[in-house]
Each structure stands twice: as structure tokens, then as C-alpha cells.
Amino acid sequence: MFEKSNKSNDNKPIIQSHGYNGSEPTRICPKCCEEKPLSDFGFRDMGNGTIRNQSWCKECRSRYS
């Protein structure tokens, strides 16, 4: 996982990924347990200026929210 260590680059998201599928990083959705490309996840503002990728994939967020 990549963690931001300083505040000098506040406009870039913190990307948490599990692997790489040959074209982009991937992560596992904790709801459906499928490994999907990061483009299947959104981003969220954590409220303190930090931007992170969503933990659930877009499909699970729309299905269960």
C-alpha cells in the first residue's frame, strides 16, 4: 500500500491497492470479495483534506446503499 508521508501534495489521492492487472492497480472489494481495477472504485474526501479511494466497488455501493 502507498501511504502519504507529508502534506506537501494535498491534492493527490492516497491509493490503496492490492495488485496489478497489467494495465492498472487492483484492489479487493471487501463486500463482494472480487479483485477489481481501481477504476471500479471511486474516491472520497476524508474531511481533513485527504482523498482516498473508496473501499467498496461502485457496483456494491450502488447495490447496497
N, CA, C and O atoms as a GROMACS GRO file, in nm:
protein
  260
    1MET      N    1   0.082  -0.117   0.000
    1MET     CA    2   0.000   0.000   0.000
    1MET      C    3   0.087   0.124   0.000
    1MET      O    4   0.199   0.123   0.053
    2PHE      N    5   0.037   0.230  -0.058
    2PHE     CA    6   0.106   0.357  -0.064
    2PHE      C    7   0.046   0.450   0.039
    2PHE      O    8  -0.076   0.470   0.040
    3GLU      N    9   0.125   0.505   0.122
    3GLU     CA   10   0.077   0.599   0.222
    3GLU      C   11   0.146   0.734   0.202
    3GLU      O   12   0.266   0.738   0.176
    4LYS      N   13   0.071   0.841   0.213
    4LYS     CA   14   0.126   0.975   0.200
    4LYS      C   15   0.199   1.008   0.330
    4LYS      O   16   0.143   0.993   0.438
    5SER      N   17   0.324   1.054   0.318
    5SER     CA   18   0.402   1.079   0.437
    5SER      C   19   0.411   1.226   0.474
    5SER      O   20   0.451   1.259   0.586
    6ASN      N   21   0.374   1.316   0.381
    6ASN     CA   22   0.378   1.457   0.416
    6ASN      C   23   0.260   1.530   0.355
    6ASN      O   24   0.186   1.472   0.276
    7LYS      N   25   0.243   1.654   0.392
    7LYS     CA   26   0.128   1.731   0.347
    7LYS      C   27   0.160   1.822   0.229
    7LYS      O   28   0.078   1.908   0.195
    8SER      N   29   0.275   1.806   0.164
    8SER     CA   30   0.313   1.896   0.055
    8SER      C   31   0.235   1.871  -0.073
    8SER      O   32   0.239   1.954  -0.163
    9ASN      N   33   0.165   1.762  -0.084
    9ASN     CA   34   0.093   1.728  -0.206
    9ASN      C   35  -0.051   1.691  -0.172
    9ASN      O   36  -0.094   1.578  -0.197
   10ASP      N   37  -0.125   1.784  -0.114
   10ASP     CA   38  -0.259   1.757  -0.062
   10ASP      C   39  -0.362   1.728  -0.169
   10ASP      O   40  -0.467   1.673  -0.136
   11ASN      N   41  -0.340   1.761  -0.295
   11ASN     CA   42  -0.440   1.742  -0.399
   11ASN      C   43  -0.438   1.604  -0.461
   11ASN      O   44  -0.527   1.572  -0.541
   12LYS      N   45  -0.344   1.521  -0.429
   12LYS     CA   46  -0.337   1.388  -0.487
   12LYS      C   47  -0.396   1.286  -0.392
   12LYS      O   48  -0.374   1.294  -0.271
   13PRO      N   49  -0.471   1.188  -0.445
   13PRO     CA   50  -0.533   1.088  -0.358
   13PRO      C   51  -0.432   0.986  -0.305
   13PRO      O   52  -0.328   0.962  -0.367
   14ILE      N   53  -0.464   0.929  -0.192
   14ILE     CA   54  -0.388   0.816  -0.139
   14ILE      C   55  -0.448   0.692  -0.203
   14ILE      O   56  -0.568   0.666  -0.190
   15ILE      N   57  -0.367   0.616  -0.272
   15ILE     CA   58  -0.413   0.497  -0.344
   15ILE      C   59  -0.378   0.373  -0.263
   15ILE      O   60  -0.261   0.349  -0.232
   16GLN      N   61  -0.478   0.296  -0.231
   16GLN     CA   62  -0.457   0.169  -0.163
   16GLN      C   63  -0.490   0.060  -0.263
   16GLN      O   64  -0.604   0.048  -0.308
   17SER      N   65  -0.389  -0.021  -0.298
   17SER     CA   66  -0.413  -0.125  -0.398
   17SER      C   67  -0.362  -0.259  -0.348
   17SER      O   68  -0.282  -0.267  -0.255
   18HIS      N   69  -0.412  -0.363  -0.413
   18HIS     CA   70  -0.377  -0.500  -0.376
   18HIS      C   71  -0.278  -0.560  -0.475
   18HIS      O   72  -0.188  -0.633  -0.435
   19GLY      N   73  -0.294  -0.529  -0.602
   19GLY     CA   74  -0.211  -0.589  -0.705
   19GLY      C   75  -0.210  -0.505  -0.831
   19GLY      O   76  -0.238  -0.385  -0.828
   20TYR      N   77  -0.175  -0.570  -0.942
   20TYR     CA   78  -0.164  -0.503  -1.071
   20TYR      C   79  -0.210  -0.601  -1.177
   20TYR      O   80  -0.164  -0.715  -1.181
   21ASN      N   81  -0.301  -0.556  -1.266
   21ASN     CA   82  -0.355  -0.648  -1.366
   21ASN      C   83  -0.292  -0.633  -1.503
   21ASN      O   84  -0.344  -0.685  -1.601
   22GLY      N   85  -0.180  -0.561  -1.512
   22GLY     CA   86  -0.113  -0.540  -1.639
   22GLY      C   87  -0.138  -0.403  -1.697
   22GLY      O   88  -0.059  -0.356  -1.779
   23SER      N   89  -0.247  -0.338  -1.655
   23SER     CA   90  -0.274  -0.204  -1.706
   23SER      C   91  -0.299  -0.103  -1.595
   23SER      O   92  -0.277   0.016  -1.614
   24GLU      N   93  -0.346  -0.148  -1.480
   24GLU     CA   94  -0.369  -0.056  -1.368
   24GLU      C   95  -0.370  -0.134  -1.236
   24GLU      O   96  -0.385  -0.256  -1.235
   25PRO      N   97  -0.351  -0.060  -1.124
   25PRO     CA   98  -0.356  -0.127  -0.993
   25PRO      C   99  -0.494  -0.185  -0.966
   25PRO      O  100  -0.594  -0.139  -1.021
   26THR      N  101  -0.498  -0.285  -0.882
   26THR     CA  102  -0.624  -0.350  -0.844
   26THR      C  103  -0.638  -0.350  -0.694
   26THR      O  104  -0.540  -0.333  -0.621
   27ARG      N  105  -0.759  -0.370  -0.648
   27ARG     CA  106  -0.785  -0.391  -0.506
   27ARG      C  107  -0.902  -0.487  -0.492
   27ARG      O  108  -0.977  -0.508  -0.587
   28ILE      N  109  -0.917  -0.545  -0.374
   28ILE     CA  110  -1.023  -0.640  -0.348
   28ILE      C  111  -1.135  -0.567  -0.274
   28ILE      O  112  -1.111  -0.503  -0.172
   29CYS      N  113  -1.256  -0.578  -0.326
   29CYS     CA  114  -1.372  -0.518  -0.262
   29CYS      C  115  -1.407  -0.605  -0.140
   29CYS      O  116  -1.428  -0.725  -0.155
   30PRO      N  117  -1.415  -0.546  -0.021
   30PRO     CA  118  -1.447  -0.627   0.097
   30PRO      C  119  -1.591  -0.677   0.101
   30PRO      O  120  -1.622  -0.767   0.179
   31LYS      N  121  -1.679  -0.620   0.019
   31LYS     CA  122  -1.819  -0.662   0.018
   31LYS      C  123  -1.840  -0.784  -0.072
   31LYS      O  124  -1.897  -0.884  -0.029
   32CYS      N  125  -1.792  -0.776  -0.199
   32CYS     CA  126  -1.813  -0.887  -0.293
   32CYS      C  127  -1.692  -0.980  -0.302
   32CYS      O  128  -1.700  -1.086  -0.365
   33CYS      N  129  -1.582  -0.942  -0.240
   33CYS     CA  130  -1.457  -1.022  -0.235
   33CYS      C  131  -1.396  -1.046  -0.372
   33CYS      O  132  -1.321  -1.142  -0.390
   34GLU      N  133  -1.424  -0.960  -0.470
   34GLU     CA  134  -1.366  -0.972  -0.603
   34GLU      C  135  -1.252  -0.872  -0.618
   34GLU      O  136  -1.260  -0.759  -0.571
   35GLU      N  137  -1.144  -0.916  -0.686
   35GLU     CA  138  -1.035  -0.825  -0.719
   35GLU      C  139  -1.073  -0.750  -0.846
   35GLU      O  140  -1.104  -0.810  -0.948
   36LYS      N  141  -1.072  -0.616  -0.838
   36LYS     CA  142  -1.115  -0.532  -0.949
   36LYS      C  143  -1.015  -0.419  -0.970
   36LYS      O  144  -0.942  -0.383  -0.878
   37PRO      N  145  -1.010  -0.363  -1.092
   37PRO     CA  146  -0.921  -0.249  -1.115
   37PRO      C  147  -0.966  -0.127  -1.036
   37PRO      O  148  -1.085  -0.113  -1.004
   38LEU      N  149  -0.872  -0.039  -1.003
   38LEU     CA  150  -0.906   0.079  -0.924
   38LEU      C  151  -1.010   0.168  -0.991
   38LEU      O  152  -1.078   0.244  -0.923
   39SER      N  153  -1.022   0.158  -1.123
   39SER     CA  154  -1.124   0.238  -1.192
   39SER      C  155  -1.266   0.195  -1.154
   39SER      O  156  -1.361   0.270  -1.177
   40ASP      N  157  -1.281   0.076  -1.096
   40ASP     CA  158  -1.411   0.029  -1.048
   40ASP      C  159  -1.443   0.078  -0.906
   40ASP      O  160  -1.546   0.042  -0.850
   41PHE      N  161  -1.354   0.160  -0.850
   41PHE     CA  162  -1.373   0.219  -0.718
   41PHE      C  163  -1.371   0.370  -0.735
   41PHE      O  164  -1.305   0.421  -0.826
   42GLY      N  165  -1.441   0.441  -0.651
   42GLY     CA  166  -1.440   0.587  -0.657
   42GLY      C  167  -1.341   0.643  -0.557
   42GLY      O  168  -1.264   0.570  -0.496
   43PHE      N  169  -1.344   0.775  -0.541
   43PHE     CA  170  -1.262   0.842  -0.442
   43PHE      C  171  -1.352   0.917  -0.346
   43PHE      O  172  -1.465   0.951  -0.380
   44ARG      N  173  -1.302   0.941  -0.227
   44ARG     CA  174  -1.380   1.016  -0.129
   44ARG      C  175  -1.289   1.112  -0.054
   44ARG      O  176  -1.170   1.086  -0.035
   45ASP      N  177  -1.347   1.223  -0.013
   45ASP     CA  178  -1.277   1.322   0.068
   45ASP      C  179  -1.298   1.282   0.213
   45ASP      O  180  -1.411   1.269   0.259
   46MET      N  181  -1.190   1.263   0.285
   46MET     CA  182  -1.198   1.215   0.422
   46MET      C  183  -1.238   1.325   0.521
   46MET      O  184  -1.256   1.297   0.639
   47GLY      N  185  -1.253   1.450   0.473
   47GLY     CA  186  -1.295   1.558   0.560
   47GLY      C  187  -1.180   1.637   0.620
   47GLY      O  188  -1.200   1.748   0.669
   48ASN      N  189  -1.061   1.582   0.616
   48ASN     CA  190  -0.944   1.653   0.668
   48ASN      C  191  -0.849   1.694   0.556
   48ASN      O  192  -0.733   1.725   0.581
   49GLY      N  193  -0.900   1.695   0.432
   49GLY     CA  194  -0.818   1.730   0.317
   49GLY      C  195  -0.755   1.611   0.248
   49GLY      O  196  -0.699   1.625   0.139
   50THR      N  197  -0.764   1.493   0.308
   50THR     CA  198  -0.709   1.372   0.250
   50THR      C  199  -0.812   1.311   0.155
   50THR      O  200  -0.931   1.305   0.187
   51ILE      N  201  -0.766   1.265   0.040
   51ILE     CA  202  -0.853   1.197  -0.055
   51ILE      C  203  -0.805   1.053  -0.067
   51ILE      O  204  -0.686   1.028  -0.090
   52ARG      N  205  -0.896   0.959  -0.052
   52ARG     CA  206  -0.864   0.816  -0.062
   52ARG      C  207  -0.962   0.748  -0.156
   52ARG      O  208  -1.070   0.801  -0.185
   53ASN      N  209  -0.921   0.630  -0.204
   53ASN     CA  210  -1.015   0.555  -0.286
   53ASN      C  211  -1.119   0.488  -0.196
   53ASN      O  212  -1.090   0.454  -0.081
   54GLN      N  213  -1.238   0.469  -0.249
   54GLN     CA  214  -1.346   0.403  -0.176
   54GLN      C  215  -1.307   0.258  -0.148
   54GLN      O  216  -1.231   0.199  -0.224
   55SER      N  217  -1.357   0.203  -0.040
   55SER     CA  218  -1.325   0.064  -0.009
   55SER      C  219  -1.413  -0.033  -0.088
   55SER      O  220  -1.364  -0.134  -0.137
   56TRP      N  221  -1.544  -0.002  -0.100
   56TRP     CA  222  -1.634  -0.088  -0.178
   56TRP      C  223  -1.629  -0.046  -0.324
   56TRP      O  224  -1.610   0.072  -0.355
   57CYS      N  225  -1.646  -0.141  -0.414
   57CYS     CA  226  -1.652  -0.110  -0.557
   57CYS      C  227  -1.781  -0.034  -0.589
   57CYS      O  228  -1.875  -0.034  -0.510
   58LYS      N  229  -1.784   0.031  -0.704
   58LYS     CA  230  -1.901   0.110  -0.744
   58LYS      C  231  -2.027   0.025  -0.750
   58LYS      O  232  -2.135   0.069  -0.711
   59GLU      N  233  -2.014  -0.098  -0.800
   59GLU     CA  234  -2.130  -0.187  -0.810
   59GLU      C  235  -2.188  -0.219  -0.673
   59GLU      O  236  -2.310  -0.215  -0.655
   60CYS      N  237  -2.104  -0.251  -0.575
   60CYS     CA  238  -2.154  -0.284  -0.441
   60CYS      C  239  -2.209  -0.159  -0.372
   60CYS      O  240  -2.308  -0.168  -0.300
   61ARG      N  241  -2.148  -0.044  -0.393
   61ARG     CA  242  -2.201   0.079  -0.333
   61ARG      C  243  -2.340   0.110  -0.386
   61ARG      O  244  -2.427   0.153  -0.311
   62SER      N  245  -2.361   0.088  -0.516
   62SER     CA  246  -2.494   0.117  -0.570
   62SER      C  247  -2.595   0.009  -0.531
   62SER      O  248  -2.713   0.038  -0.513
   63ARG      N  249  -2.549  -0.114  -0.517
   63ARG     CA  250  -2.638  -0.225  -0.482
   63ARG      C  251  -2.681  -0.221  -0.336
   63ARG      O  252  -2.796  -0.251  -0.305
   64TYR      N  253  -2.590  -0.185  -0.245
   64TYR     CA  254  -2.618  -0.196  -0.102
   64TYR      C  255  -2.639  -0.062  -0.032
   64TYR      O  256  -2.648  -0.058   0.091
   65SER      N  257  -2.648   0.047  -0.106
   65SER     CA  258  -2.669   0.175  -0.038
   65SER      C  259  -2.806   0.232  -0.068
   65SER      O  260  -2.840   0.339  -0.018
   0.00000   0.00000   0.00000
